[in-house]
Amino acid sequence: MAVMTEHVEHGFGPVWDAESRVLVLGSMPSPKSREASFYYMHPRNRFWPVMAAVFADPADPEDAPGDTPDSRRAFALRHGIALWDVIAECDIDGASDASIANAVPNDPVPLIRGSRIALVATTGAKATQLYRRLCTPLLEQAGLSVPHMGLPSTSPANAAMSLDRLIAAYREVLTPTGR
């Protein structure tokens, strides 16, 4: 079966503000996310359930990501999370990270300089690989040194990793106390 790649552009900007403390980078938005112009919008992607488990205040029923881009944006910013992707444009077959070719990076330098970002976390092996190859040199050229941690993918393609294991992995990296 032949791989049917298409050239795609990211299509929407980062979620961040001056108070952002952690930058979470995926590889490239899925077709569903590009269609919605927001991050992790495939209904089976587990990113937002993981974020809710890690950050939501159980005493506040209103502190939830919700289902819309606006509610998810507000949730991320309320918890100091910036969202973006490593890649600005690439050739890709659907949502298959394995098919990514000719990747052009997004430049994280302006976000890091304009915020309190003290950690970059990448979601999935491909995002981690591309971040190290494409974005780390941009940070080094700008004289920036920000710790980086790779996290497992929340994609439905990573079915081997249970939701509980994803939550534990994200909690360990994204919360100072691992609470």
Secondary structure, 3 states (H helix, E strand, C coil): CCCCCEEEECCCCCECCCCCCEEEEECCCCHHHHHHCCCCCCCCCCHHHHHHHHHCCCCCCCCCCCCCHHHHHHHHHHCCEEEEECEEEEEEECCEEEEEEEEEECCCHHHHHCCCCCEEEEECHHHHHHHHHHHHHHHHHCCCCCCEEEECCCCCCCCCCCHHHHHHHHHHHHCCCCC
